[in-house]
Amino acid sequence: MKRSVFLLSLVLLFAGNLGAQNDDFGVWTSVGATKNLFAGLEASVEGEVRTRDDVGAIDRWSGTVGLSYKVCNFLKVGGDYVFIRYNHVRRGWETGHRYNLYATGSYTWKVFTLSLRERYQHTYKRGVPGTDTSANPADIFRSRLQLAYDIKNSAFKPYASMELFHRLNDPQNNGLDKIRYTLGTEYKLNERSTFNVYYRYETVRDDDPNLHILGIGYAIKL
């Protein structure tokens, strides 16, 4: 229990000391719900708001609906649709439509769970033409490796992950686009409700600033 409280305090401390950095800082908040439709099949909805410019501006807000199916104990597949409103730095607010397909494999050993999620992401921005330097729609392949620690007799479940983003149809240069490193913990309020708090560092290959993120999420099982 003491280690869990220490981890949570460390996440919040990192996020709170980022004002002195040259990189940008934002807060990501989300609320979601899931419901089992029948054995193995689950429906989900989620709303999210992201900020940027050291929490001085809304970066985007979005709504997601999805379905997932647990093929067996170690494999889950799924897909979702995301409606996104982007606040572009120069062009202002834009509308995006995103479609994701993914598969997640996991292996549990005692109190540790190692998982690998592979995701194909297709995003179209309405009214934004593709150019020689920017594809629209844009296709991304994402790979996330995560290790979670299920502490005995504790509501906390710490985890750490790394996610790689690869561009698939970039007009200039396909390949690695950005990397996300995440350290956080889930906190189980009861059998149905869970909070998620994390610190995330995102590096990008272009001229955009690297991003420090404090994430706070709430999920409920209906």
C-alpha positions as CSV (number, residue, x, y, z in Angstrom):
1,M,0.0,0.0,0.0
2,K,2.8,2.4,0.9
3,R,4.5,1.8,-2.5
4,S,1.2,2.5,-4.3
5,V,0.8,5.9,-2.5
6,F,4.4,6.7,-3.2
7,L,3.9,6.0,-7.0
8,L,0.8,8.1,-7.2
9,S,2.6,11.0,-5.4
10,L,5.5,10.7,-7.7
11,V,3.3,10.9,-10.8
12,L,1.6,14.1,-9.4
13,L,5.0,15.6,-8.4
14,F,6.4,15.1,-11.9
15,A,3.4,16.8,-13.5
16,G,3.5,19.7,-11.0
17,N,7.1,20.6,-11.7
18,L,6.9,20.8,-15.5
19,G,6.4,24.6,-15.6
20,A,10.1,25.1,-15.7
21,Q,10.6,23.0,-18.8
22,N,10.8,24.4,-22.4
23,D,8.4,21.7,-23.7
24,D,4.7,22.0,-23.5
25,F,2.4,20.7,-20.7
26,G,-1.2,19.6,-21.0
27,V,-3.9,17.9,-19.0
28,W,-6.0,15.1,-20.5
29,T,-9.3,14.2,-18.8
30,S,-11.7,11.4,-19.8
31,V,-14.9,9.7,-18.6
32,G,-15.9,6.3,-20.0
33,A,-18.3,3.4,-19.6
34,T,-18.3,-0.2,-20.7
35,K,-21.1,-2.8,-20.8
36,N,-21.0,-6.6,-21.5
37,L,-23.4,-7.4,-24.2
38,F,-22.9,-11.1,-24.0
39,A,-20.1,-13.5,-23.3
40,G,-16.8,-12.0,-24.6
41,L,-18.4,-9.0,-26.4
42,E,-18.2,-5.5,-24.8
43,A,-19.4,-2.1,-25.8
44,S,-17.7,1.1,-24.7
45,V,-18.2,4.9,-24.9
46,E,-15.8,7.6,-23.8
47,G,-15.5,11.4,-23.8
48,E,-12.1,13.2,-23.6
49,V,-10.8,16.8,-23.4
50,R,-7.1,17.7,-23.9
51,T,-5.3,20.9,-23.2
52,R,-2.0,22.4,-24.4
53,D,0.0,25.7,-24.1
54,D,0.7,24.9,-20.4
55,V,-3.1,24.3,-19.9
56,G,-3.8,27.7,-21.5
57,A,-5.8,26.4,-24.4
58,I,-8.1,23.5,-25.4
59,D,-6.2,21.2,-27.8
60,R,-9.1,18.9,-28.7
61,W,-12.2,17.2,-27.5
62,S,-13.6,13.9,-28.7
63,G,-16.2,11.2,-28.3
64,T,-15.6,7.5,-28.9
65,V,-17.8,4.4,-29.3
66,G,-16.4,0.9,-29.7
67,L,-16.8,-2.8,-29.6
68,S,-14.3,-5.4,-28.4
69,Y,-14.3,-9.2,-28.3
70,K,-12.3,-11.4,-26.0
71,V,-11.2,-14.3,-28.2
72,C,-9.6,-16.2,-25.3
73,N,-7.9,-15.5,-22.0
74,F,-4.8,-13.9,-23.6
75,L,-6.3,-12.2,-26.8
76,K,-8.8,-9.4,-27.3
77,V,-9.7,-7.7,-30.6
78,G,-11.8,-4.6,-31.3
79,G,-12.5,-1.5,-33.2
80,D,-13.9,2.0,-32.5
81,Y,-15.0,5.3,-34.1
82,V,-13.8,8.6,-32.7
83,F,-15.4,12.0,-33.5
84,I,-12.7,14.7,-32.9
85,R,-12.8,18.5,-32.8
86,Y,-9.2,19.8,-33.2
87,N,-8.1,23.3,-32.2
88,H,-5.4,23.9,-34.9
89,V,-2.8,26.5,-34.0
90,R,-3.3,28.4,-37.3
91,R,-6.5,27.2,-38.9
92,G,-8.7,27.1,-35.8
93,W,-11.3,24.4,-35.1
94,E,-11.4,21.4,-37.4
95,T,-13.5,18.2,-37.4
96,G,-11.9,14.8,-37.6
97,H,-13.2,11.2,-38.1
98,R,-11.0,8.4,-36.8
99,Y,-11.4,4.6,-37.1
100,N,-9.3,2.2,-35.1
101,L,-8.8,-1.6,-35.4
102,Y,-6.7,-3.3,-32.7
103,A,-5.6,-6.6,-31.2
104,T,-4.2,-7.0,-27.6
105,G,-2.3,-10.0,-26.4
106,S,-1.4,-10.4,-22.7
107,Y,0.4,-12.7,-20.4
108,T,0.0,-12.8,-16.6
109,W,2.7,-14.2,-14.3
110,K,1.8,-14.0,-10.6
111,V,1.1,-10.3,-9.9
112,F,2.5,-9.0,-13.3
113,T,0.7,-8.7,-16.6
114,L,2.6,-7.9,-19.8
115,S,0.5,-6.8,-22.8
116,L,1.2,-5.8,-26.4
117,R,-1.4,-3.9,-28.3
118,E,-1.2,-3.4,-32.1
119,R,-3.5,-0.7,-33.5
120,Y,-4.2,0.5,-37.0
121,Q,-5.5,4.1,-37.0
122,H,-7.2,5.9,-40.0
123,T,-8.0,9.6,-39.5
124,Y,-9.8,12.0,-41.9
125,K,-10.0,15.7,-41.3
126,R,-13.1,17.2,-43.0
127,G,-12.4,20.2,-45.3
128,V,-8.6,19.9,-44.9
129,P,-6.8,19.1,-48.2
130,G,-3.9,16.7,-48.4
131,T,-0.6,18.3,-49.3
132,D,3.0,17.4,-50.3
133,T,3.9,17.4,-46.7
134,S,0.8,16.2,-44.9
135,A,-1.5,13.3,-45.7
136,N,-5.3,13.5,-45.3
137,P,-6.6,10.9,-44.5
138,A,-3.6,9.8,-42.4
139,D,-2.8,6.2,-41.6
140,I,-0.8,5.3,-38.4
141,F,0.3,2.0,-37.0
142,R,0.7,2.0,-33.2
143,S,2.4,-0.5,-31.0
144,R,2.1,-0.3,-27.2
145,L,4.0,-2.5,-24.7
146,Q,2.7,-2.3,-21.1
147,L,3.6,-3.9,-17.8
148,A,1.1,-3.8,-14.9
149,Y,1.5,-4.8,-11.3
150,D,-1.5,-6.1,-9.4
151,I,-0.7,-5.4,-5.7
152,K,-2.2,-7.9,-3.4
153,N,-4.9,-6.5,-1.1
154,S,-4.6,-3.0,-2.6
155,A,-7.0,-0.9,-4.7
156,F,-3.9,0.5,-6.7
157,K,-2.6,-1.2,-9.9
158,P,0.5,0.6,-11.1
159,Y,1.6,0.3,-14.7
160,A,4.3,1.6,-17.2
161,S,4.1,1.6,-21.0
162,M,5.8,2.7,-24.1
163,E,3.9,3.3,-27.4
164,L,5.4,3.8,-30.9
165,F,3.6,5.6,-33.7
166,H,4.6,4.8,-37.3
167,R,3.3,6.8,-40.3
168,L,2.1,4.6,-43.2
169,N,1.2,7.1,-45.9
170,D,3.3,10.2,-45.3
171,P,4.0,12.1,-48.5
172,Q,7.6,12.7,-47.5
173,N,8.9,10.1,-45.2
174,N,7.1,7.1,-43.6
175,G,8.4,5.6,-40.3
176,L,8.6,6.4,-36.7
177,D,6.5,9.6,-35.9
178,K,6.4,9.8,-32.1
179,I,6.9,7.9,-28.9
180,R,4.8,7.9,-25.7
181,Y,6.2,6.9,-22.3
182,T,3.6,6.5,-19.6
183,L,3.8,5.9,-15.8
184,G,0.6,5.7,-13.8
185,T,-1.8,3.7,-11.6
186,E,-5.4,2.6,-11.6
187,Y,-7.4,3.0,-8.4
188,K,-10.4,0.7,-8.0
189,L,-13.1,2.5,-6.1
190,N,-15.4,-0.5,-6.1
191,E,-16.4,-3.4,-8.4
192,R,-17.7,-1.1,-11.0
193,S,-15.7,2.2,-10.8
194,T,-12.0,2.9,-11.5
195,F,-9.9,6.0,-11.5
196,N,-6.8,6.3,-13.7
197,V,-4.0,8.8,-13.0
198,Y,-0.8,9.0,-15.1
199,Y,2.2,11.0,-16.2
200,R,3.0,10.8,-19.9
201,Y,5.9,12.1,-22.0
202,E,5.4,12.3,-25.7
203,T,8.3,12.9,-28.1
204,V,7.7,13.9,-31.8
205,R,10.0,13.9,-34.8
206,D,8.8,17.2,-36.4
207,D,9.1,20.7,-35.1
208,D,6.2,20.5,-32.6
209,P,7.2,20.7,-28.9
210,N,7.6,17.5,-26.9
211,L,4.6,17.2,-24.5
212,H,4.4,16.5,-20.8
213,I,0.9,15.2,-19.8
214,L,-1.0,14.8,-16.6
215,G,-3.9,12.3,-17.3
216,I,-6.9,11.8,-15.1
217,G,-9.7,9.3,-16.1
218,Y,-12.8,7.7,-14.7
219,A,-14.4,4.5,-16.0
220,I,-17.5,2.7,-14.9
221,K,-18.9,-0.8,-15.8
222,L,-22.6,-0.7,-16.5
